[in-house]
Amino acid sequence: MNIFKSLTKVSLIAGVFLIASCESLDEINVNPNGVPTSEANANLLLPGIQRGIATSLLNLGYQEIGGTVQHTQKDGWWTGHNQYEWGLVDWNGWYGLLRTNRFLGERATKENLEFHNGIHLAMRALIFGTITDLWGDAPYTNALKGDQIGADFEYPAYDSQEIIYKGVIADLQAASKIFATGKNVGIIPNYDLFFAGNATKWHQFTNSLLLRYAMRISSKLPDLAKSTIESVYSSGVYIKSAADDVAINYIGASSADSWPTAADFDAGSNFRRLKPATTLINKLLADNDPRLPIWSRPVHCRWVEDVTLNTAIDPFIRKNGVIVNGVKSYSDARYLTEIAAGGKFTRHYNPTLLGKKLDTGNYVGVPPAELEPSEYNLNPTPGQQVENQHVSQLADVYRNKSGGILRARIISASEVHFILAEAALRGWSAGAAKSNYDQAIKLSLDTWGVGSGYNAFIANPSVAYNSTLKQIIEQKWVASWTTATEAWFDYRRTGFPELKVGPGSPEPVVAIRFTYGNNEINFNAAQSKLAIDKLQVTYGKSRGNNNQWGKSWLIQGTGKPW
């Protein structure tokens, strides 16, 4: 008991001393190393928003949606990439970016930073535009207001795509007016990852996004689309040079800030799983496209048709024509070394004895939605033991962490001119369709470093302008390499290119949307159900309305893409 009394007295004295030594209890809760939100510098918010948007779009376009539009296929862990088995997809990351962007807008307003408010409006438009592009109807008017009292904000209603797209265009137009002044008061250039505070380039970017979203709604709101595109074109302010493509570089310091298939972080496993699709490879080959070797490399070991062979296939590979006994395949690393030293590897087969033809091309893609893609073209090492030596890999540059063409691209000069070509084909005042189409192709070749091949490429009969929407969209699809979301959205509204699914697809047509995720279904059930019930479902009915083939307002009634 005496000990207890003594401890109590000591504690009481210590407590009194602690309180007396502080001016107030509030002072204890102040982080001496932190900055209150009321004093946050708006510039510090820019990199997280910009990098988040750019890398999120790249991860979609280079990964799952690259598979959807048949730029690529995977031969390991392929069901999501090749067969649209995405499950329920939450949009938390995108709304997280919107919350940070809302804070940017609040700080810009509080500090009278008009230039930063323009960036806030442009980024808000791009993020909301992406959300409705991917999912359909979504919380918009009452979104990002969870800190306000009321069920309307806790369980926000979903706005229609029509309202969201109109809001996107209105925000971009407002941002464009801000950037048109040329003023950039308060910007710290190093924090603006896109343009280092250059108001002119922000103006070009914003107007280019206006072209994108105006064309997106061209089937449902043609008058708004036409007037918006004609206004931007008449202003002359939009991205015109490949040097002005809107993209950010990767740092390459860790897996989080490196190219997604950088081999340094997983011994090249992710790189080797990702293969070019036959749909893209065959188009590049047919057009003698100079971008082919920039995006893909020849097969490690090429099949050779040999009717004199006494067996269906060579049991082993051949190096420079000579059988390498006991070796049916080298490792990827071994092939790279041997080929770099001048080795040429083949394997012979007799189609008569085998009973089928193999792909003997120098460049070979994987067909879409194969049941067992790792076995394609008679791979001797199916599964994930060793890469498929008889199928092309992506170009070696995609093993790297950063540098060169490894950029997270948001919009390009090429895309802009394809949009103008389509607008002109529709009869809108956007210049000549042919000149815009030709320029779009030239700008894409410039982007990928093969501009010197333009004259020969454009003279190819299959590439030379033929006044069809099909050709414009197909070439735009090719040019959207690593930004495949745009190709997907074009496919939905036009039906081009005419993508065909493979035997592994659960439905006979390509998927066209992301499903609403668990968070919305569980925590905003009533509102998400209203949106889900509005989807038009022809395929995937056994999955319910919330499936990858449900048509949202944007393409309902258009007869597209199927």
C-alpha positions as CSV (number, residue, x, y, z in Angstrom):
1,M,0.0,0.0,0.0
2,N,2.8,2.4,0.8
3,I,4.4,1.7,-2.5
4,F,1.1,2.4,-4.3
5,K,0.8,5.7,-2.4
6,S,4.3,6.7,-3.4
7,L,3.8,5.8,-7.1
8,T,0.5,7.7,-7.1
9,K,2.2,10.8,-5.7
10,V,5.1,10.6,-8.3
11,S,2.6,10.2,-11.1
12,L,0.5,13.1,-9.9
13,I,3.6,15.3,-9.7
14,A,4.8,14.2,-13.1
15,G,1.4,14.9,-14.6
16,V,1.3,18.4,-13.1
17,F,4.8,19.1,-14.3
18,L,3.9,17.9,-17.8
19,I,0.8,20.1,-18.0
20,A,2.6,23.1,-16.6
21,S,5.5,22.7,-19.1
22,C,3.1,23.0,-22.1
23,E,1.2,26.1,-23.1
24,S,-1.8,23.9,-24.0
25,L,-2.9,20.3,-24.5
26,D,-3.5,21.1,-28.2
27,E,0.2,21.7,-28.6
28,I,0.9,18.0,-27.8
29,N,-1.1,16.9,-30.9
30,V,0.8,19.0,-33.4
31,N,3.2,17.2,-35.7
32,P,6.3,19.3,-35.7
33,N,7.3,17.8,-39.1
34,G,3.9,18.1,-40.8
35,V,2.1,20.8,-42.7
36,P,-1.5,21.7,-41.8
37,T,-3.9,21.2,-44.8
38,S,-4.8,24.9,-44.5
39,E,-1.2,25.7,-45.4
40,A,-0.5,23.0,-48.0
41,N,1.3,24.1,-51.1
42,A,-0.8,23.3,-54.2
43,N,2.3,22.5,-56.2
44,L,3.1,19.5,-54.0
45,L,-0.1,17.9,-55.0
46,L,0.6,17.9,-58.8
47,P,3.1,15.0,-59.1
48,G,0.9,12.5,-57.3
49,I,-2.1,13.3,-59.4
50,Q,-0.3,13.4,-62.7
51,R,1.8,10.3,-62.2
52,G,-1.2,8.4,-60.8
53,I,-3.3,9.2,-63.9
54,A,-0.5,8.5,-66.4
55,T,0.7,5.2,-64.9
56,S,-2.9,3.9,-64.3
57,L,-3.7,4.5,-68.0
58,L,-0.4,2.8,-69.0
59,N,-1.1,-0.2,-66.8
60,L,-4.5,-0.6,-68.5
61,G,-3.3,0.0,-72.0
62,Y,-0.2,-2.2,-71.8
63,Q,-1.7,-4.9,-69.7
64,E,-5.4,-6.1,-69.5
65,I,-6.9,-3.8,-72.2
66,G,-3.9,-4.5,-74.4
67,G,-5.2,-8.1,-74.4
68,T,-8.8,-7.0,-74.9
69,V,-8.0,-5.2,-78.1
70,Q,-5.6,-7.9,-79.2
71,H,-2.4,-6.0,-79.2
72,T,-1.0,-8.6,-76.8
73,Q,-1.8,-11.9,-75.2
74,K,-0.4,-13.7,-72.2
75,D,0.8,-17.3,-72.1
76,G,0.9,-17.4,-68.3
77,W,-1.8,-16.2,-65.9
78,W,-3.8,-15.4,-69.0
79,T,-7.5,-15.5,-68.1
80,G,-7.9,-11.9,-67.3
81,H,-5.7,-10.7,-70.1
82,N,-6.9,-13.0,-72.9
83,Q,-10.4,-13.9,-71.8
84,Y,-11.9,-10.9,-70.0
85,E,-12.2,-12.7,-66.6
86,W,-11.8,-9.5,-64.6
87,G,-14.3,-10.3,-61.8
88,L,-15.8,-7.3,-60.0
89,V,-13.6,-4.2,-60.5
90,D,-13.5,-1.5,-57.9
91,W,-12.7,2.1,-58.9
92,N,-11.1,3.2,-55.6
93,G,-7.9,4.2,-57.2
94,W,-9.6,6.6,-59.6
95,Y,-11.7,8.2,-56.9
96,G,-8.7,8.4,-54.7
97,L,-7.0,10.6,-57.4
98,L,-10.2,12.6,-57.5
99,R,-10.1,13.3,-53.8
100,T,-6.5,14.6,-54.1
101,N,-7.5,16.6,-57.1
102,R,-10.4,18.1,-55.2
103,F,-7.9,19.3,-52.5
104,L,-5.8,20.8,-55.3
105,G,-8.9,22.8,-56.4
106,E,-9.6,23.9,-52.9
107,R,-6.1,25.1,-52.4
108,A,-6.1,26.8,-55.8
109,T,-9.3,28.7,-54.9
110,K,-8.0,29.7,-51.4
111,E,-4.7,31.0,-52.7
112,N,-6.1,32.6,-55.9
113,L,-4.0,30.2,-58.1
114,E,-6.0,30.3,-61.4
115,F,-3.4,28.3,-63.3
116,H,-3.6,25.5,-60.7
117,N,-7.4,25.6,-60.9
118,G,-7.1,25.0,-64.6
119,I,-5.0,21.9,-64.0
120,H,-7.6,20.8,-61.4
121,L,-10.4,21.1,-63.9
122,A,-8.5,19.3,-66.7
123,M,-7.5,16.5,-64.4
124,R,-11.0,16.2,-63.0
125,A,-12.4,15.9,-66.5
126,L,-9.8,13.3,-67.5
127,I,-10.4,11.1,-64.4
128,F,-14.2,11.3,-64.5
129,G,-14.1,10.7,-68.2
130,T,-12.0,7.6,-67.7
131,I,-14.4,6.3,-65.0
132,T,-17.5,6.6,-67.1
133,D,-15.6,5.2,-70.1
134,L,-14.6,2.1,-68.1
135,W,-17.8,1.5,-66.1
136,G,-20.7,3.6,-67.3
137,D,-22.9,5.6,-65.0
138,A,-21.1,6.7,-61.8
139,P,-21.3,9.0,-58.9
140,Y,-20.5,12.5,-60.2
141,T,-22.6,15.4,-59.0
142,N,-22.6,14.2,-55.4
143,A,-19.2,12.4,-55.5
144,L,-16.3,13.3,-53.2
145,K,-18.7,14.9,-50.6
146,G,-18.6,12.1,-48.0
147,D,-17.3,14.6,-45.4
148,Q,-20.6,16.5,-45.7
149,I,-23.7,15.5,-43.7
150,G,-26.5,13.7,-45.5
151,A,-27.3,10.4,-47.1
152,D,-27.1,11.9,-50.5
153,F,-23.4,12.2,-50.0
154,E,-22.8,9.1,-48.0
155,Y,-24.6,7.0,-50.6
156,P,-24.3,9.2,-53.8
157,A,-26.6,8.6,-56.7
158,Y,-25.0,7.6,-60.0
159,D,-25.2,10.2,-62.7
160,S,-25.9,9.1,-66.3
161,Q,-23.1,9.0,-68.8
162,E,-24.8,11.8,-70.6
163,I,-24.5,14.1,-67.6
164,I,-20.9,13.0,-66.9
165,Y,-19.7,13.5,-70.5
166,K,-21.3,16.9,-70.7
167,G,-19.6,17.8,-67.4
168,V,-16.2,16.6,-68.7
169,I,-16.5,18.8,-71.8
170,A,-17.6,21.8,-69.7
171,D,-14.6,21.3,-67.4
172,L,-12.2,21.1,-70.3
173,Q,-13.7,24.2,-71.9
174,A,-13.3,26.1,-68.6
175,A,-9.7,24.9,-68.2
176,S,-9.0,25.8,-71.8
177,K,-10.1,29.4,-71.2
178,I,-7.8,29.7,-68.2
179,F,-4.7,28.4,-70.1
180,A,-5.5,30.6,-73.1
181,T,-4.5,33.6,-70.9
182,G,-0.9,32.3,-70.8
183,K,-0.7,33.1,-67.1
184,N,0.9,30.6,-64.8
185,V,1.2,32.5,-61.5
186,G,2.4,30.4,-58.6
187,I,3.6,27.4,-60.5
188,I,6.9,25.7,-59.5
189,P,7.9,24.1,-62.8
190,N,9.6,21.0,-61.4
191,Y,6.3,19.9,-59.8
192,D,4.4,19.9,-63.1
193,L,5.4,16.6,-64.6
194,F,3.6,17.2,-67.8
195,F,4.7,20.6,-69.0
196,A,6.8,22.3,-66.3
197,G,4.3,25.1,-66.0
198,N,4.0,25.9,-69.7
199,A,0.5,27.4,-70.2
200,T,0.6,27.0,-74.0
201,K,1.2,23.3,-73.7
202,W,-1.5,22.9,-71.1
203,H,-3.9,24.7,-73.5
204,Q,-3.0,22.3,-76.3
205,F,-3.5,19.3,-74.1
206,T,-6.8,20.5,-72.8
207,N,-8.1,21.2,-76.3
208,S,-6.8,17.8,-77.5
209,L,-8.8,16.1,-74.7
210,L,-11.8,18.0,-75.9
211,L,-11.4,16.4,-79.3
212,R,-11.2,13.0,-77.7
213,Y,-14.3,13.3,-75.6
214,A,-16.3,15.1,-78.3
215,M,-15.6,12.2,-80.7
216,R,-16.5,9.7,-77.8
217,I,-20.1,11.1,-77.7
218,S,-20.4,11.6,-81.5
219,S,-23.0,8.8,-81.9
220,K,-25.2,10.0,-79.0
221,L,-24.7,13.7,-79.0
222,P,-23.6,14.5,-82.5
223,D,-24.4,18.3,-82.4
224,L,-22.3,18.8,-79.3
225,A,-19.5,16.7,-80.7
226,K,-19.5,18.5,-84.0
227,S,-19.5,22.0,-82.5
228,T,-16.8,21.1,-80.0
229,I,-14.5,19.6,-82.5
230,E,-15.0,22.4,-85.0
231,S,-14.3,25.0,-82.3
232,V,-11.1,23.4,-81.3
233,Y,-10.0,22.9,-84.9
234,S,-10.7,26.6,-85.8
235,S,-8.6,27.7,-82.8
236,G,-5.6,25.9,-84.1
237,V,-4.6,25.0,-80.5
238,Y,-4.1,21.3,-80.1
239,I,-1.1,18.9,-80.1
240,K,0.6,18.9,-83.5
241,S,4.0,17.4,-82.9
242,A,5.1,14.0,-81.6
243,A,7.5,15.9,-79.3
244,D,4.5,17.3,-77.6
245,D,2.9,13.9,-76.8
246,V,1.6,14.0,-73.3
247,A,3.6,11.4,-71.4
248,I,5.8,11.0,-68.3
249,N,9.1,9.1,-67.9
250,Y,9.7,6.3,-65.5
251,I,12.4,6.8,-62.8
252,G,13.5,3.2,-62.6
253,A,14.5,3.2,-59.0
254,S,12.1,0.5,-57.8
255,S,9.4,-1.7,-59.2
256,A,6.8,0.9,-58.3
257,D,8.4,3.6,-60.5
258,S,9.6,1.4,-63.3
259,W,8.1,0.0,-66.6
260,P,5.6,-2.7,-65.6
261,T,7.6,-5.6,-67.2
262,A,11.1,-4.5,-66.1
263,A,13.1,-7.7,-65.8
264,D,15.2,-6.5,-62.9
265,F,12.4,-7.1,-60.3
266,D,11.1,-10.5,-61.2
267,A,13.8,-12.2,-63.2
268,G,11.9,-11.3,-66.4
269,S,8.9,-13.5,-65.5
270,N,6.2,-10.8,-66.3
271,F,8.0,-9.8,-69.4
272,R,8.1,-13.4,-70.8
273,R,4.4,-13.9,-70.1
274,L,3.4,-11.0,-72.4
275,K,3.4,-11.7,-76.1
276,P,2.3,-9.8,-79.2
277,A,-1.1,-11.0,-80.5
278,T,-1.5,-12.5,-83.9
279,T,-4.1,-9.8,-84.7
280,L,-1.6,-7.0,-84.3
281,I,1.4,-8.9,-85.7
282,N,-0.4,-10.0,-88.9
283,K,-1.6,-6.4,-89.5
284,L,2.0,-5.1,-89.1
285,L,3.4,-7.8,-91.4
286,A,0.7,-7.2,-94.0
287,D,1.4,-3.5,-94.1
288,N,5.2,-3.9,-93.9
289,D,5.0,-1.6,-90.9
290,P,8.3,-0.1,-89.7
291,R,7.0,-0.2,-86.0
292,L,7.1,-4.0,-86.0
293,P,10.7,-4.4,-84.8
294,I,10.3,-1.5,-82.3
295,W,7.5,-3.4,-80.5
296,S,8.4,-7.0,-81.1
297,R,11.4,-9.2,-81.7
298,P,11.7,-12.2,-84.1
299,V,11.1,-15.7,-82.7
300,H,14.1,-17.3,-81.0
301,C,13.7,-20.5,-83.0
302,R,11.9,-20.5,-86.4
303,W,10.0,-23.4,-87.7
304,V,11.0,-24.6,-91.2
305,E,8.6,-26.6,-93.4
306,D,10.5,-29.7,-94.7
307,V,8.6,-32.3,-96.6
308,T,11.8,-34.5,-96.8
309,L,11.9,-34.9,-93.0
310,N,11.3,-38.5,-92.0
311,T,9.6,-37.6,-88.7
312,A,6.8,-35.1,-88.0
313,I,9.1,-32.7,-86.2
314,D,12.8,-32.3,-85.4
315,P,13.4,-33.7,-81.9
316,F,16.0,-31.0,-81.3
317,I,16.7,-27.4,-82.4
318,R,19.2,-26.6,-85.1
319,K,21.9,-23.9,-84.8
320,N,23.0,-22.5,-88.1
321,G,21.4,-25.6,-89.8
322,V,23.1,-28.2,-87.6
323,I,21.1,-30.3,-85.1
324,V,22.1,-29.6,-81.5
325,N,21.6,-33.0,-80.0
326,G,19.7,-33.3,-76.8
327,V,18.5,-29.7,-76.9
328,K,14.8,-29.0,-77.6
329,S,15.0,-25.5,-76.3
330,Y,17.4,-23.0,-74.7
331,S,16.6,-20.7,-71.9
332,D,15.7,-17.1,-72.8
333,A,19.0,-15.8,-71.5
334,R,20.9,-18.4,-73.5
335,Y,19.0,-17.6,-76.7
336,L,19.7,-13.9,-76.3
337,T,23.4,-14.5,-75.9
338,E,23.6,-17.0,-78.8
339,I,21.5,-14.8,-81.2
340,A,23.5,-11.7,-80.3
341,A,26.6,-13.6,-81.3
342,G,25.2,-14.5,-84.7
343,G,23.5,-17.8,-84.1
344,K,20.4,-18.6,-86.1
345,F,18.1,-21.2,-84.7
346,T,15.5,-23.3,-86.5
347,R,13.5,-26.5,-86.1
348,H,12.2,-28.5,-89.0
349,Y,8.8,-30.2,-89.4
350,N,7.0,-32.2,-92.0
351,P,3.4,-30.9,-92.4
352,T,2.2,-34.1,-94.1
353,L,3.4,-36.3,-91.2
354,L,2.3,-33.8,-88.5
355,G,-1.1,-33.4,-90.1
356,K,-1.2,-29.6,-89.8
357,K,0.7,-26.4,-90.6
358,L,2.8,-24.5,-88.2
359,D,3.6,-20.7,-88.3
360,T,7.0,-20.5,-89.9
361,G,7.2,-16.7,-89.8
362,N,10.0,-14.7,-88.4
363,Y,7.5,-12.8,-86.3
364,V,4.8,-14.9,-84.7
365,G,2.0,-13.8,-82.4
366,V,-0.3,-15.7,-80.0
367,P,-4.0,-15.9,-81.3
368,P,-6.6,-14.3,-79.1
369,A,-8.2,-16.3,-76.3
370,E,-6.5,-19.6,-76.9
371,L,-7.5,-22.4,-74.6
372,E,-3.8,-23.2,-73.8
373,P,-1.8,-20.2,-75.1
374,S,1.5,-21.5,-73.8
375,E,1.2,-24.5,-76.2
376,Y,0.7,-22.4,-79.3
377,N,2.8,-23.2,-82.4
378,L,4.0,-26.5,-80.8
379,N,5.9,-25.0,-78.0
380,P,8.2,-27.8,-76.6
381,T,8.1,-26.2,-73.1
382,P,4.4,-25.5,-72.4
383,G,3.3,-24.1,-69.0
384,Q,5.7,-21.6,-67.4
385,Q,8.9,-23.6,-67.5
386,V,10.6,-21.7,-70.3
387,E,9.4,-19.1,-72.7
388,N,7.8,-20.3,-76.0
389,Q,10.8,-20.3,-78.5
390,H,8.4,-20.5,-81.5
391,V,6.5,-17.3,-80.6
392,S,7.8,-13.7,-80.7
393,Q,8.5,-11.8,-77.5
394,L,8.1,-8.1,-77.1
395,A,11.1,-6.1,-78.1
396,D,14.0,-6.1,-75.6
397,V,13.4,-2.5,-74.6
398,Y,10.4,-3.7,-72.6
399,R,12.6,-5.6,-70.3
400,N,14.1,-2.3,-69.1
401,K,13.2,-0.1,-66.1
402,S,13.1,3.3,-67.9
403,G,14.3,5.4,-70.7
404,G,13.7,5.9,-74.4
405,I,10.2,4.9,-75.5
406,L,9.2,3.6,-72.1
407,R,6.8,6.4,-71.2
408,A,3.3,6.5,-69.7
409,R,1.5,8.2,-72.5
410,I,-1.9,9.9,-72.0
411,I,-2.6,11.4,-75.5
412,S,-0.5,11.8,-78.6
413,A,-0.4,14.1,-81.6
414,S,-1.2,11.0,-83.7
415,E,-4.4,10.3,-81.9
416,V,-5.5,14.0,-82.3
417,H,-5.0,13.9,-86.1
418,F,-6.8,10.6,-86.4
419,I,-9.8,12.2,-84.6
420,L,-9.6,15.2,-87.0
421,A,-9.5,12.7,-89.9
422,E,-12.6,11.0,-88.7
423,A,-14.3,14.4,-88.1
424,A,-13.5,15.5,-91.6
425,L,-14.7,12.2,-93.1
426,R,-18.1,13.0,-91.3
427,G,-18.2,16.3,-93.2
428,W,-17.3,18.5,-90.2
429,S,-15.0,21.5,-90.5
430,A,-11.8,19.9,-89.4
431,G,-9.5,20.1,-92.4
432,A,-9.1,17.5,-95.1
433,A,-9.6,13.9,-94.0
434,K,-6.6,12.6,-96.1
435,S,-4.1,15.1,-94.9
436,N,-5.1,14.5,-91.3
437,Y,-4.9,10.8,-91.7
438,D,-1.5,11.0,-93.4
439,Q,-0.2,13.3,-90.7
440,A,-1.6,11.0,-88.0
441,I,0.5,8.1,-89.4
442,K,3.6,10.2,-89.7
443,L,3.3,11.4,-86.2
444,S,2.9,7.9,-84.9
445,L,6.1,6.8,-86.7
446,D,7.8,9.8,-85.3
447,T,6.7,8.9,-81.8
448,W,8.2,5.4,-82.1
449,G,11.4,6.6,-83.8
450,V,10.9,5.3,-87.3
451,G,9.7,8.5,-89.0
452,S,12.3,7.9,-91.8
453,G,10.1,5.1,-93.0
454,Y,7.0,7.2,-93.6
455,N,7.2,7.7,-97.4
456,A,7.5,4.0,-98.1
457,F,4.8,3.1,-95.6
458,I,2.2,5.6,-96.7
459,A,2.7,4.5,-100.3
460,N,1.7,0.9,-99.4
461,P,-1.7,0.3,-101.1
462,S,-3.1,-1.1,-97.8
463,V,-2.1,2.0,-96.0
464,A,-2.7,4.8,-98.5
465,Y,-5.9,6.6,-97.6
466,N,-9.1,5.1,-99.0
467,S,-11.7,7.3,-97.5
468,T,-13.2,4.8,-95.1
469,L,-13.8,4.9,-91.4
470,K,-12.6,1.3,-91.1
471,Q,-9.1,2.3,-92.3
472,I,-8.9,5.3,-90.1
473,I,-9.8,3.4,-87.0
474,E,-7.7,0.4,-87.8
475,Q,-4.6,2.5,-88.2
476,K,-5.5,4.4,-85.1
477,W,-5.8,1.1,-83.3
478,V,-2.2,0.2,-84.4
479,A,-0.9,3.6,-83.3
480,S,-2.5,3.2,-79.9
481,W,0.1,0.6,-78.8
482,T,0.5,0.9,-75.0
483,T,-2.5,3.3,-74.9
484,A,-5.0,0.5,-75.8
485,T,-7.9,1.9,-73.8
486,E,-8.5,4.4,-76.6
487,A,-8.5,1.6,-79.1
488,W,-11.1,-0.2,-76.9
489,F,-13.3,2.8,-76.7
490,D,-13.1,3.3,-80.5
491,Y,-13.9,-0.3,-81.0
492,R,-17.1,0.0,-78.9
493,R,-18.5,2.9,-80.8
494,T,-17.4,1.9,-84.4
495,G,-17.0,-1.9,-84.4
496,F,-13.5,-1.4,-85.8
497,P,-11.1,-3.2,-86.0
498,E,-13.3,-6.2,-86.5
499,L,-12.0,-8.2,-83.5
500,K,-12.8,-11.9,-83.3
501,V,-12.6,-13.9,-80.1
502,G,-10.9,-17.2,-79.6
503,P,-12.2,-20.5,-78.2
504,G,-11.3,-19.6,-74.6
505,S,-13.6,-16.6,-74.6
506,P,-16.7,-17.2,-72.4
507,E,-18.8,-15.2,-74.8
508,P,-18.6,-15.0,-78.7
509,V,-17.8,-11.3,-78.6
510,V,-15.2,-9.0,-77.1
511,A,-16.0,-7.6,-73.6
512,I,-16.9,-3.9,-73.6
513,R,-16.9,-2.6,-70.0
514,F,-15.7,-3.1,-66.4
515,T,-18.1,-4.5,-63.9
516,Y,-19.1,-2.4,-60.8
517,G,-17.0,-3.5,-57.9
518,N,-17.6,-5.1,-54.5
519,N,-17.4,-1.8,-52.6
520,E,-20.2,-0.2,-54.5
521,I,-22.4,-3.3,-54.5
522,N,-21.9,-3.8,-50.8
523,F,-21.9,-0.3,-49.5
524,N,-23.9,1.7,-52.1
525,A,-26.2,-1.1,-53.1
526,A,-29.4,0.8,-53.9
527,Q,-27.7,3.3,-56.2
528,S,-25.4,0.8,-57.9
529,K,-28.4,-1.5,-58.6
530,L,-30.2,1.4,-60.4
531,A,-27.2,1.8,-62.7
532,I,-26.8,-1.9,-63.2
533,D,-30.5,-2.3,-64.2
534,K,-30.0,0.3,-66.9
535,L,-27.4,-1.8,-68.7
536,Q,-28.5,-3.5,-71.9
537,V,-27.5,-7.1,-71.8
538,T,-27.4,-9.5,-74.7
539,Y,-24.4,-11.6,-73.8
540,G,-23.4,-13.0,-70.4
541,K,-26.9,-13.0,-69.1
542,S,-26.1,-15.9,-66.7
543,R,-23.8,-13.5,-64.9
544,G,-26.5,-10.9,-64.4
545,N,-26.6,-7.4,-65.7
546,N,-23.4,-6.4,-64.1
547,N,-21.2,-8.1,-66.6
548,Q,-18.4,-7.3,-69.0
549,W,-20.7,-7.4,-72.1
550,G,-23.5,-5.0,-70.8
551,K,-24.0,-2.0,-73.0
552,S,-24.1,1.4,-71.3
553,W,-25.9,4.4,-72.6
554,L,-23.0,5.5,-74.8
555,I,-23.5,2.6,-77.2
556,Q,-27.1,1.6,-76.6
557,G,-29.1,1.9,-79.8
558,T,-26.0,2.3,-82.0
559,G,-25.7,-1.3,-83.1
560,K,-22.1,-1.2,-82.2
561,P,-19.7,-2.9,-81.8
562,W,-22.1,-5.9,-82.3
